[in-house]
């Protein structure tokens, strides 16, 4: 279920039909409704606490984390607010680093690419 919801959210973000709606508020509302995640509170968490929340409270697998990291990354590209963009990219980077360190031999090329990209940004 988590994977389906996250995939749906990325699809909403990428195929926005109403450019007047703020994509972050739309995704935030969907996260609250579908996964009971308060996105505003999530963004206020330190990276370690946010990861702990996703892994231990919300029971995200590595694949769920990967999709969520991609969602955060995509949201960062859609916002003009520098502070929000920084928080989204730093949260995505923390997730990607966790995946790289805990992938148990699995290498995700998109994750490795994004880690390099975000470290150099």
N, C-alpha and C positions, 0 to 999 in steps of 0.2 A: 504493500500500500504506500509506504513512504516514497519508494522509487517512482511510482505512478504519479503521485502528487507533485514531486519535484520536477519530473519531466513535463508535466502539465504547466507548471509555473514558468519554466524556461520557455516553453512554447508561447505562453501568454506574453512574455517579455519580448521575444523575438518577432512575434507577429501582431504587435499592437495595432489595433484598428482605430483607436481614438487617440491621436497624438496630443490631445488636450489634457488627458489624464496622466498624472504623474505615475510612471511605472513602479517606482518604489512603494508608493502608497497602495497600489493595486496588489503588488506581491505581498506586502506586509499584511494586508487584509486577508489574502488567501492563506498565508502561513498561519495566521491566527485561527481562521475558520477550519482549515483542513488538517493542520498538524498541531494545533494548540501551542504555537510558538509566538510569543510576543516579540516581534522583530525589533521594536524600539529598545526594549530591555536587552535583547540579544546583542545589539550593536554597542550598548554601554558596557558590556562585560569585557574583561581582559581576555586576551586570546586563549590562555590556558583554561580559564573558567568556561568560556564559550565552547571549547572542544570537549571539556568534561561534561557539560550540559548535553551536547549533541550525542556523545557516545554513551554516557551512563544513564541519563534521564530519558532521552528520546530514543535511545537504542539504535543509533545510526550505524550501519555497517560501513566498511571502507568505500563501497560503491555509492552508498547514500551520501557519504561525506564528499566524494568526488563530484557528484552531481550538485550538491549544495554549494561546494566551492565554485563550480562553474556558474551557478546562479548568481552568487555574490560578485564574481568577476564580471559577468554580463551586466549586472545592475550598476557596477562601477562605471562601465563604459557609457551608460545611459544617463548619468547624472552630471549636472554642471556644478553642483555644490562640492567644492574642493575638500571640505572636512568630511563629508559623507563618503566621497570617493576614496579618500585616504583610509577611512575605517573599513570600508568594504574590501579594498585591495589588501589591507593588512590581515583582515580576517580570512580572506581567501588564501593568502600566502601561508598563514599558520595551518590551515586545513591541508593544503597541498604538501607542506613539509611533514605533517603528521602521516599522511598517506605514504609518502616516500620512505619514511623511517619505519613504518609498520606494515608495509605491503607484503611481507612474507615471501619475498622473491618475485612478486608480480611487479612489473614495471609498466606504469601508465605513461605513455608518451605525451599525452596532453598535459598531464600533471607536471612532468619534468620540464616541458616547454614553458608552462606558465610560471613555474618556480624561477627559471632563468629570467623570463621576461619581467616578472614583478620585482626580483632582486635588483635588476638593472634600471628600474623605473625611478 
